[in-house]
């Protein structure tokens, strides 16, 4: 009886191992979230060629990205100096984000999708705002002043 259960256990273990290996090799590309500047392909390719993305991507305007030639070229994101291009759905999501945003240049995003090399099959794009550093200190100052008034 003990021998039999050991045999069954070994069999289950083998099957589980085989299943795990199978799912590993047939798995879809890894999903990842990339953080960086959203730039159209026309301008993005230009920055890659001139090797000046770190300097130019933050300066790239929303207006430029939405101009006819730029918008038609598709979109991508700069992860540092590496340019990762979006699929069709990503291009559509990027365009509607740019149409809604109030950011005039250097739109920064978190893009999630399945990455294959320098291509991303996008599932979601969110703009990342960096307002915290501008607004929080002035608010803190205001409360500090009120506290001081109480003390007098
Ligand atoms: Cu552009």
Backbone and ligand atoms as CSV (ligand in chain L), in Angstrom:
chain,resi,resn,atom,element,x,y,z
A,1,UNK,N,N,0.833,-1.211,0.000
A,1,UNK,CA,C,0.000,0.000,0.000
A,1,UNK,C,C,0.867,1.260,0.000
A,2,UNK,N,N,1.905,1.241,0.815
A,2,UNK,CA,C,2.793,2.408,0.874
A,2,UNK,C,C,3.511,2.580,-0.468
A,3,UNK,N,N,3.899,1.425,-1.025
A,3,UNK,CA,C,4.592,1.454,-2.308
A,3,UNK,C,C,3.696,2.073,-3.388
A,4,UNK,N,N,2.443,1.674,-3.343
A,4,UNK,CA,C,1.498,2.151,-4.352
A,4,UNK,C,C,1.303,3.667,-4.261
A,5,UNK,N,N,1.128,4.163,-3.040
A,5,UNK,CA,C,0.900,5.608,-2.893
A,5,UNK,C,C,2.150,6.394,-3.296
A,6,UNK,N,N,3.333,5.823,-3.007
A,6,UNK,CA,C,4.576,6.475,-3.422
A,6,UNK,C,C,4.632,6.549,-4.941
A,7,UNK,N,N,4.233,5.466,-5.568
A,7,UNK,CA,C,4.242,5.393,-7.029
A,7,UNK,C,C,3.289,6.434,-7.615
A,8,UNK,N,N,2.094,6.534,-7.030
A,8,UNK,CA,C,1.102,7.512,-7.510
A,8,UNK,C,C,1.636,8.929,-7.322
A,9,UNK,N,N,2.246,9.167,-6.170
A,9,UNK,CA,C,2.801,10.497,-5.871
A,9,UNK,C,C,3.865,10.876,-6.901
A,10,UNK,N,N,4.744,9.906,-7.200
A,10,UNK,CA,C,5.809,10.139,-8.177
A,10,UNK,C,C,5.202,10.461,-9.534
A,11,UNK,N,N,4.132,9.743,-9.862
A,11,UNK,CA,C,3.459,9.958,-11.154
A,11,UNK,C,C,2.871,11.349,-11.240
A,12,UNK,N,N,2.239,11.798,-10.178
A,12,UNK,CA,C,1.634,13.133,-10.141
A,12,UNK,C,C,2.716,14.197,-10.271
A,13,UNK,N,N,3.821,13.979,-9.577
A,13,UNK,CA,C,4.933,14.923,-9.607
A,13,UNK,C,C,5.489,15.071,-11.019
A,14,UNK,N,N,5.655,13.937,-11.687
A,14,UNK,CA,C,6.167,13.935,-13.057
A,14,UNK,C,C,5.228,14.701,-13.983
A,15,UNK,N,N,3.939,14.423,-13.836
A,15,UNK,CA,C,2.943,15.068,-14.683
A,15,UNK,C,C,2.944,16.575,-14.448
A,16,UNK,N,N,3.061,16.971,-13.177
A,16,UNK,CA,C,3.062,18.384,-12.827
A,16,UNK,C,C,4.279,19.077,-13.433
A,17,UNK,N,N,5.430,18.430,-13.368
A,17,UNK,CA,C,6.660,18.987,-13.926
A,17,UNK,C,C,6.529,19.172,-15.435
A,18,UNK,N,N,5.981,18.152,-16.094
A,18,UNK,CA,C,5.811,18.209,-17.541
A,18,UNK,C,C,4.863,19.346,-17.913
A,19,UNK,N,N,3.795,19.510,-17.123
A,19,UNK,CA,C,2.815,20.559,-17.385
A,19,UNK,C,C,3.457,21.936,-17.221
A,20,UNK,N,N,4.251,22.099,-16.151
A,20,UNK,CA,C,4.900,23.377,-15.872
A,20,UNK,C,C,5.842,23.750,-17.013
A,21,UNK,N,N,6.614,22.783,-17.500
A,21,UNK,CA,C,7.547,23.053,-18.592
A,21,UNK,C,C,6.805,23.441,-19.857
A,22,UNK,N,N,5.684,22.774,-20.081
A,22,UNK,CA,C,4.892,23.046,-21.275
A,22,UNK,C,C,4.344,24.477,-21.253
A,23,UNK,N,N,3.797,24.888,-20.097
A,23,UNK,CA,C,3.227,26.236,-20.025
A,23,UNK,C,C,4.322,27.293,-20.097
A,24,UNK,N,N,5.512,26.973,-19.615
A,24,UNK,CA,C,6.615,27.930,-19.675
A,24,UNK,C,C,7.022,28.207,-21.115
A,25,UNK,N,N,7.178,27.163,-21.907
A,25,UNK,CA,C,7.667,27.339,-23.273
A,25,UNK,C,C,6.609,27.936,-24.197
A,26,UNK,N,N,5.320,27.712,-23.886
A,26,UNK,CA,C,4.280,28.230,-24.774
A,26,UNK,C,C,3.682,29.543,-24.248
A,27,UNK,N,N,4.260,30.106,-23.161
A,27,UNK,CA,C,3.703,31.316,-22.556
A,27,UNK,C,C,3.786,32.505,-23.508
A,28,UNK,N,N,2.848,33.428,-23.355
A,28,UNK,CA,C,2.809,34.645,-24.164
A,28,UNK,C,C,3.955,35.571,-23.733
A,29,UNK,N,N,4.278,36.610,-24.559
A,29,UNK,CA,C,5.319,37.554,-24.158
A,29,UNK,C,C,4.996,38.163,-22.806
A,30,UNK,N,N,6.026,38.494,-22.062
A,30,UNK,CA,C,5.834,38.998,-20.698
A,30,UNK,C,C,5.161,40.361,-20.676
A,31,UNK,N,N,4.188,40.498,-19.780
A,31,UNK,CA,C,3.540,41.791,-19.593
A,31,UNK,C,C,4.438,42.679,-18.753
A,32,UNK,N,N,4.646,43.908,-19.207
A,32,UNK,CA,C,5.404,44.837,-18.373
A,32,UNK,C,C,4.858,46.253,-18.472
A,33,UNK,N,N,5.212,47.071,-17.503
A,33,UNK,CA,C,4.810,48.472,-17.502
A,33,UNK,C,C,6.049,49.317,-17.740
A,34,UNK,N,N,5.967,50.156,-18.769
A,34,UNK,CA,C,7.098,51.011,-19.122
A,34,UNK,C,C,6.754,52.446,-18.766
A,35,UNK,N,N,7.687,53.108,-18.119
A,35,UNK,CA,C,7.494,54.486,-17.682
A,35,UNK,C,C,8.375,55.397,-18.525
A,36,UNK,N,N,7.776,56.414,-19.162
A,36,UNK,CA,C,8.604,57.323,-19.948
A,36,UNK,C,C,7.784,58.325,-20.732
A,37,UNK,N,N,8.454,59.030,-21.642
A,37,UNK,CA,C,7.802,60.070,-22.433
A,37,UNK,C,C,7.102,59.474,-23.645
A,38,UNK,N,N,5.874,59.934,-23.846
A,38,UNK,CA,C,5.070,59.504,-24.982
A,38,UNK,C,C,5.405,60.389,-26.189
A,39,UNK,N,N,5.907,59.782,-27.268
A,39,UNK,CA,C,6.317,60.536,-28.460
A,39,UNK,C,C,5.834,59.785,-29.698
A,40,UNK,N,N,5.391,60.555,-30.732
A,40,UNK,CA,C,4.969,59.904,-31.971
A,40,UNK,C,C,6.169,59.279,-32.692
A,41,UNK,N,N,5.885,58.321,-33.568
A,41,UNK,CA,C,6.943,57.550,-34.228
A,41,UNK,C,C,7.816,58.443,-35.115
A,42,UNK,N,N,7.187,59.404,-35.799
A,42,UNK,CA,C,7.948,60.264,-36.695
A,42,UNK,C,C,9.040,61.020,-35.919
A,43,UNK,N,N,8.650,61.678,-34.841
A,43,UNK,CA,C,9.621,62.421,-34.025
A,43,UNK,C,C,10.521,61.462,-33.241
A,44,UNK,N,N,9.934,60.367,-32.746
A,44,UNK,CA,C,10.702,59.391,-31.964
A,44,UNK,C,C,11.845,58.797,-32.759
A,45,UNK,N,N,11.553,58.402,-34.002
A,45,UNK,CA,C,12.600,57.851,-34.862
A,45,UNK,C,C,13.699,58.883,-35.114
A,46,UNK,N,N,13.289,60.151,-35.267
A,46,UNK,CA,C,14.256,61.226,-35.480
A,46,UNK,C,C,15.196,61.365,-34.285
A,47,UNK,N,N,14.626,61.249,-33.077
A,47,UNK,CA,C,15.448,61.358,-31.857
A,47,UNK,C,C,16.405,60.181,-31.740
A,48,UNK,N,N,15.916,59.000,-32.142
A,48,UNK,CA,C,16.775,57.807,-32.095
A,48,UNK,C,C,17.950,57.994,-33.057
A,49,UNK,N,N,17.660,58.500,-34.259
A,49,UNK,CA,C,18.707,58.716,-35.266
A,49,UNK,C,C,19.740,59.725,-34.786
A,50,UNK,N,N,19.257,60.806,-34.186
A,50,UNK,CA,C,20.177,61.859,-33.725
A,50,UNK,C,C,20.727,61.567,-32.332
A,51,UNK,N,N,20.214,60.472,-31.727
A,51,UNK,CA,C,20.686,60.082,-30.401
A,51,UNK,C,C,20.531,61.211,-29.377
A,52,UNK,N,N,19.372,61.918,-29.417
A,52,UNK,CA,C,19.176,63.026,-28.471
A,52,UNK,C,C,17.839,62.942,-27.733
A,53,UNK,N,N,17.345,61.715,-27.567
A,53,UNK,CA,C,16.031,61.528,-26.943
A,53,UNK,C,C,15.977,62.046,-25.504
A,54,UNK,N,N,17.051,61.828,-24.742
A,54,UNK,CA,C,17.044,62.234,-23.334
A,54,UNK,C,C,16.836,63.740,-23.203
A,55,UNK,N,N,17.325,64.476,-24.204
A,55,UNK,CA,C,17.224,65.922,-24.186
A,55,UNK,C,C,15.926,66.380,-24.862
A,56,UNK,N,N,15.536,65.706,-25.962
A,56,UNK,CA,C,14.407,66.178,-26.770
A,56,UNK,C,C,13.042,65.643,-26.351
A,57,UNK,N,N,12.966,64.422,-25.852
A,57,UNK,CA,C,11.652,63.846,-25.518
A,57,UNK,C,C,10.890,64.690,-24.491
A,58,UNK,N,N,11.575,65.235,-23.453
A,58,UNK,CA,C,10.840,66.073,-22.483
A,58,UNK,C,C,10.322,67.373,-23.108
A,59,UNK,N,N,10.936,67.809,-24.225
A,59,UNK,CA,C,10.559,69.064,-24.875
A,59,UNK,C,C,9.498,68.863,-25.960
A,60,UNK,N,N,9.265,67.606,-26.338
A,60,UNK,CA,C,8.343,67.330,-27.437
A,60,UNK,C,C,6.922,67.749,-27.049
A,61,UNK,N,N,6.263,68.547,-27.914
A,61,UNK,CA,C,4.964,69.103,-27.551
A,61,UNK,C,C,3.803,68.183,-27.914
A,62,UNK,N,N,2.725,68.320,-27.153
A,62,UNK,CA,C,1.497,67.574,-27.405
A,62,UNK,C,C,0.928,67.990,-28.758
A,63,UNK,N,N,1.054,69.271,-29.064
A,63,UNK,CA,C,0.563,69.798,-30.326
A,63,UNK,C,C,1.255,69.105,-31.506
A,64,UNK,N,N,2.567,68.926,-31.384
A,64,UNK,CA,C,3.329,68.258,-32.440
A,64,UNK,C,C,2.852,66.815,-32.598
A,65,UNK,N,N,2.681,66.111,-31.481
A,65,UNK,CA,C,2.273,64.703,-31.533
A,65,UNK,C,C,0.910,64.528,-32.197
A,66,UNK,N,N,0.066,65.566,-32.079
A,66,UNK,CA,C,-1.286,65.467,-32.642
A,66,UNK,C,C,-1.384,66.042,-34.057
A,67,UNK,N,N,-0.289,66.628,-34.563
A,67,UNK,CA,C,-0.320,67.141,-35.941
A,67,UNK,C,C,-0.456,65.961,-36.902
A,68,UNK,N,N,-0.994,66.224,-38.076
A,68,UNK,CA,C,-1.387,65.149,-39.008
A,68,UNK,C,C,-0.305,64.091,-39.236
A,69,UNK,N,N,0.884,64.541,-39.660
A,69,UNK,CA,C,1.936,63.583,-40.009
A,69,UNK,C,C,2.417,62.783,-38.808
A,70,UNK,N,N,2.539,63.455,-37.673
A,70,UNK,CA,C,3.009,62.774,-36.458
A,70,UNK,C,C,1.979,61.755,-35.976
A,71,UNK,N,N,0.723,62.181,-35.866
A,71,UNK,CA,C,-0.324,61.284,-35.361
A,71,UNK,C,C,-0.479,60.061,-36.265
A,72,UNK,N,N,-0.352,60.283,-37.572
A,72,UNK,CA,C,-0.524,59.181,-38.521
A,72,UNK,C,C,0.627,58.176,-38.453
A,73,UNK,N,N,1.776,58.601,-37.940
A,73,UNK,CA,C,2.942,57.705,-37.892
A,73,UNK,C,C,2.852,56.697,-36.754
A,74,UNK,N,N,1.918,56.910,-35.827
A,74,UNK,CA,C,1.799,56.026,-34.670
A,74,UNK,C,C,2.548,56.593,-33.482
A,75,UNK,N,N,2.565,55.833,-32.381
A,75,UNK,CA,C,3.177,56.346,-31.148
A,75,UNK,C,C,4.064,55.308,-30.481
A,76,UNK,N,N,4.865,55.812,-29.538
A,76,UNK,CA,C,5.737,54.928,-28.765
A,76,UNK,C,C,6.168,55.638,-27.497
A,77,UNK,N,N,6.937,54.949,-26.670
A,77,UNK,CA,C,7.379,55.529,-25.409
A,77,UNK,C,C,8.896,55.396,-25.296
A,78,UNK,N,N,9.537,56.443,-24.769
A,78,UNK,CA,C,10.972,56.375,-24.506
A,78,UNK,C,C,11.213,55.879,-23.095
A,79,UNK,N,N,11.839,54.714,-22.991
A,79,UNK,CA,C,12.297,54.221,-21.707
A,79,UNK,C,C,13.781,54.561,-21.665
A,80,UNK,N,N,14.113,55.701,-21.071
A,80,UNK,CA,C,15.465,56.236,-21.214
A,80,UNK,C,C,15.665,56.620,-22.664
A,81,UNK,N,N,16.675,56.078,-23.320
A,81,UNK,CA,C,16.913,56.381,-24.733
A,81,UNK,C,C,16.368,55.279,-25.638
A,82,UNK,N,N,15.769,54.255,-25.054
A,82,UNK,CA,C,15.217,53.146,-25.839
A,82,UNK,C,C,13.781,53.465,-26.230
A,83,UNK,N,N,13.516,53.401,-27.538
A,83,UNK,CA,C,12.181,53.728,-28.040
A,83,UNK,C,C,11.397,52.457,-28.292
A,84,UNK,N,N,10.234,52.353,-27.649
A,84,UNK,CA,C,9.393,51.164,-27.779
A,84,UNK,C,C,8.089,51.567,-28.457
A,85,UNK,N,N,7.806,50.937,-29.611
A,85,UNK,CA,C,6.642,51.334,-30.410
A,85,UNK,C,C,5.398,50.533,-30.048
A,86,UNK,N,N,4.240,51.180,-30.204
A,86,UNK,CA,C,2.964,50.569,-29.838
A,86,UNK,C,C,2.326,49.838,-31.018
A,87,UNK,N,N,1.417,48.926,-30.693
A,87,UNK,CA,C,0.577,48.292,-31.705
A,87,UNK,C,C,-0.616,49.225,-32.009
A,88,UNK,N,N,-1.522,48.752,-32.856
A,88,UNK,CA,C,-2.662,49.576,-33.286
A,88,UNK,C,C,-3.483,50.095,-32.118
A,89,UNK,N,N,-3.785,49.188,-31.195
A,89,UNK,CA,C,-4.590,49.600,-30.038
A,89,UNK,C,C,-3.841,50.638,-29.217
A,90,UNK,N,N,-2.529,50.445,-29.069
A,90,UNK,CA,C,-1.706,51.394,-28.326
A,90,UNK,C,C,-1.717,52.762,-28.980
A,91,UNK,N,N,-1.659,52.797,-30.311
A,91,UNK,CA,C,-1.700,54.071,-31.028
A,91,UNK,C,C,-3.012,54.803,-30.780
A,92,UNK,N,N,-4.109,54.049,-30.785
A,92,UNK,CA,C,-5.427,54.650,-30.559
A,92,UNK,C,C,-5.536,55.189,-29.134
A,93,UNK,N,N,-5.047,54.395,-28.166
A,93,UNK,CA,C,-5.090,54.822,-26.760
A,93,UNK,C,C,-4.208,56.056,-26.540
A,94,UNK,N,N,-3.042,56.062,-27.172
A,94,UNK,CA,C,-2.111,57.188,-27.030
A,94,UNK,C,C,-2.729,58.461,-27.597
A,95,UNK,N,N,-3.373,58.335,-28.755
A,95,UNK,CA,C,-3.956,59.512,-29.399
A,95,UNK,C,C,-5.072,60.095,-28.531
A,96,UNK,N,N,-5.939,59.252,-27.990
A,96,UNK,CA,C,-7.041,59.803,-27.191
A,96,UNK,C,C,-6.515,60.402,-25.892
A,97,UNK,N,N,-5.435,59.823,-25.332
A,97,UNK,CA,C,-4.822,60.420,-24.136
A,97,UNK,C,C,-4.289,61.818,-24.461
A,98,UNK,N,N,-3.611,61.943,-25.607
A,98,UNK,CA,C,-3.025,63.235,-25.998
A,98,UNK,C,C,-4.107,64.274,-26.277
A,99,UNK,N,N,-5.234,63.809,-26.807
A,99,UNK,CA,C,-6.330,64.741,-27.096
A,99,UNK,C,C,-6.965,65.276,-25.813
A,100,UNK,N,N,-6.895,64.479,-24.740
A,100,UNK,CA,C,-7.547,64.881,-23.487
A,100,UNK,C,C,-6.620,65.637,-22.544
A,101,UNK,N,N,-5.316,65.384,-22.646
A,101,UNK,CA,C,-4.405,65.926,-21.631
A,101,UNK,C,C,-4.291,67.445,-21.695
A,102,UNK,N,N,-3.965,68.046,-20.535
A,102,UNK,CA,C,-3.721,69.484,-20.496
A,102,UNK,C,C,-2.215,69.757,-20.492
A,103,UNK,N,N,-1.441,68.696,-20.469
A,103,UNK,CA,C,0.017,68.834,-20.500
A,103,UNK,C,C,0.444,69.267,-21.897
A,104,UNK,N,N,1.223,70.350,-21.975
A,104,UNK,CA,C,1.559,70.894,-23.295
A,104,UNK,C,C,2.821,70.308,-23.893
A,105,UNK,N,N,3.711,69.807,-23.045
A,105,UNK,CA,C,4.899,69.129,-23.579
A,105,UNK,C,C,5.426,68.104,-22.596
A,106,UNK,N,N,6.185,67.149,-23.145
A,106,UNK,CA,C,6.792,66.134,-22.291
A,106,UNK,C,C,5.777,65.292,-21.548
A,107,UNK,N,N,4.758,64.806,-22.266
A,107,UNK,CA,C,3.741,63.958,-21.631
A,107,UNK,C,C,4.389,62.657,-21.163
A,108,UNK,N,N,4.283,62.395,-19.837
A,108,UNK,CA,C,4.904,61.205,-19.254
A,108,UNK,C,C,3.827,60.186,-18.931
A,109,UNK,N,N,4.093,58.934,-19.273
A,109,UNK,CA,C,3.057,57.901,-19.108
A,109,UNK,C,C,3.604,56.619,-18.474
A,110,UNK,N,N,2.687,55.827,-17.966
A,110,UNK,CA,C,2.941,54.427,-17.638
A,110,UNK,C,C,2.154,53.606,-18.656
A,111,UNK,N,N,2.864,52.811,-19.446
A,111,UNK,CA,C,2.211,51.988,-20.458
A,111,UNK,C,C,2.368,50.527,-20.091
A,112,UNK,N,N,1.244,49.816,-20.061
A,112,UNK,CA,C,1.289,48.388,-19.747
A,112,UNK,C,C,0.935,47.588,-20.990
A,113,UNK,N,N,1.679,46.523,-21.229
A,113,UNK,CA,C,1.390,45.684,-22.376
A,113,UNK,C,C,2.347,44.514,-22.473
A,114,UNK,N,N,2.152,43.701,-23.503
A,114,UNK,CA,C,3.014,42.549,-23.740
A,114,UNK,C,C,4.139,42.983,-24.667
A,115,UNK,N,N,5.376,42.905,-24.161
A,115,UNK,CA,C,6.511,43.412,-24.928
A,115,UNK,C,C,7.214,42.295,-25.686
A,116,UNK,N,N,7.467,42.562,-26.970
A,116,UNK,CA,C,8.277,41.673,-27.788
A,116,UNK,C,C,9.364,42.536,-28.399
A,117,UNK,N,N,10.568,42.442,-27.880
A,117,UNK,CA,C,11.665,43.283,-28.355
A,117,UNK,C,C,11.349,44.744,-28.109
A,118,UNK,N,N,11.313,45.536,-29.192
A,118,UNK,CA,C,11.024,46.961,-29.052
A,118,UNK,C,C,9.599,47.298,-29.473
A,119,UNK,N,N,8.727,46.280,-29.444
A,119,UNK,CA,C,7.306,46.477,-29.769
A,119,UNK,C,C,6.478,46.145,-28.528
A,120,UNK,N,N,5.398,46.913,-28.332
A,120,UNK,CA,C,4.536,46.671,-27.183
A,120,UNK,C,C,3.083,46.556,-27.632
A,121,UNK,N,N,2.461,45.408,-27.304
A,121,UNK,CA,C,1.021,45.238,-27.533
A,121,UNK,C,C,0.331,45.823,-26.311
A,122,UNK,N,N,-0.160,47.057,-26.460
A,122,UNK,CA,C,-0.596,47.857,-25.313
A,122,UNK,C,C,-1.956,47.430,-24.784
A,123,UNK,N,N,-2.058,47.322,-23.441
A,123,UNK,CA,C,-3.369,47.082,-22.836
A,123,UNK,C,C,-3.876,48.329,-22.123
A,124,UNK,N,N,-2.973,49.168,-21.607
A,124,UNK,CA,C,-3.429,50.421,-20.998
A,124,UNK,C,C,-2.324,51.479,-20.959
A,125,UNK,N,N,-2.736,52.743,-21.040
A,125,UNK,CA,C,-1.810,53.876,-20.917
A,125,UNK,C,C,-2.395,54.852,-19.913
A,126,UNK,N,N,-1.549,55.301,-18.985
A,126,UNK,CA,C,-1.987,56.313,-18.031
A,126,UNK,C,C,-0.971,57.431,-17.990
A,127,UNK,N,N,-1.439,58.662,-17.988
A,127,UNK,CA,C,-0.503,59.770,-17.840
A,127,UNK,C,C,-0.049,59.866,-16.387
A,128,UNK,N,N,1.221,60.195,-16.209
A,128,UNK,CA,C,1.788,60.359,-14.874
A,128,UNK,C,C,2.046,61.842,-14.666
A,129,UNK,N,N,1.403,62.402,-13.647
A,129,UNK,CA,C,1.598,63.827,-13.362
A,129,UNK,C,C,2.643,64.001,-12.274
A,130,UNK,N,N,3.442,65.013,-12.406
A,130,UNK,CA,C,4.511,65.260,-11.428
A,130,UNK,C,C,4.216,66.537,-10.644
A,131,UNK,N,N,2.958,66.694,-10.194
A,131,UNK,CA,C,2.561,67.941,-9.544
A,131,UNK,C,C,2.925,67.967,-8.064
A,132,UNK,N,N,3.068,66.814,-7.471
A,132,UNK,CA,C,3.274,66.713,-6.022
A,132,UNK,C,C,4.341,67.681,-5.512
A,133,UNK,N,N,5.442,67.776,-6.247
A,133,UNK,CA,C,6.560,68.586,-5.776
A,133,UNK,C,C,6.263,70.083,-5.823
A,134,UNK,N,N,5.387,70.506,-6.737
A,134,UNK,CA,C,5.078,71.938,-6.845
A,134,UNK,C,C,4.059,72.363,-5.784
A,135,UNK,N,N,3.040,71.510,-5.547
A,135,UNK,CA,C,1.905,71.967,-4.737
A,135,UNK,C,C,2.025,71.688,-3.256
A,136,UNK,N,N,2.586,70.569,-2.882
A,136,UNK,CA,C,2.598,70.192,-1.470
A,136,UNK,C,C,3.310,71.206,-0.566
A,137,UNK,N,N,4.501,71.721,-0.934
A,137,UNK,CA,C,5.207,72.631,-0.022
A,137,UNK,C,C,4.404,73.890,0.291
A,138,UNK,N,N,3.731,74.486,-0.692
A,138,UNK,CA,C,3.004,75.729,-0.451
A,138,UNK,C,C,1.820,75.486,0.484
A,139,UNK,N,N,1.174,74.316,0.346
A,139,UNK,CA,C,0.070,73.975,1.244
A,139,UNK,C,C,0.578,73.838,2.666
A,140,UNK,N,N,1.713,73.195,2.820
A,140,UNK,CA,C,2.289,72.998,4.155
A,140,UNK,C,C,2.612,74.342,4.794
A,141,UNK,N,N,3.128,75.248,4.006
A,141,UNK,CA,C,3.450,76.587,4.499
A,141,UNK,C,C,2.185,77.263,5.031
A,142,UNK,N,N,1.085,77.120,4.266
A,142,UNK,CA,C,-0.171,77.765,4.653
A,142,UNK,C,C,-0.642,77.254,6.011
A,143,UNK,N,N,-0.555,75.949,6.236
A,143,UNK,CA,C,-1.000,75.406,7.517
A,143,UNK,C,C,-0.051,75.824,8.635
A,144,UNK,N,N,1.232,75.902,8.330
A,144,UNK,CA,C,2.198,76.346,9.339
A,144,UNK,C,C,1.854,77.752,9.829
A,145,UNK,N,N,1.484,78.612,8.886
A,145,UNK,CA,C,1.152,79.999,9.224
A,145,UNK,C,C,-0.054,80.047,10.157
A,146,UNK,N,N,-1.070,79.219,9.838
A,146,UNK,CA,C,-2.278,79.192,10.666
A,146,UNK,C,C,-1.940,78.747,12.081
A,147,UNK,N,N,-1.114,77.713,12.179
A,147,UNK,CA,C,-0.717,77.211,13.490
A,147,UNK,C,C,-0.026,78.300,14.299
A,148,UNK,N,N,0.802,79.087,13.618
A,148,UNK,CA,C,1.525,80.166,14.301
A,148,UNK,C,C,0.535,81.202,14.845
A,149,UNK,N,N,-0.504,81.519,14.046
A,149,UNK,CA,C,-1.497,82.485,14.483
A,149,UNK,C,C,-2.196,82.039,15.766
A,150,UNK,N,N,-2.464,80.734,15.828
A,150,UNK,CA,C,-3.109,80.189,17.013
A,150,UNK,C,C,-2.280,80.443,18.263
A,151,UNK,N,N,-0.971,80.338,18.085
A,151,UNK,CA,C,-0.077,80.430,19.234
A,151,UNK,C,C,0.005,81.862,19.777
A,152,UNK,N,N,-0.224,82.845,18.928
A,152,UNK,CA,C,-0.090,84.226,19.410
A,152,UNK,C,C,-1.270,84.697,20.226
L,1,CU,CU,CU,5.949,65.038,-33.052
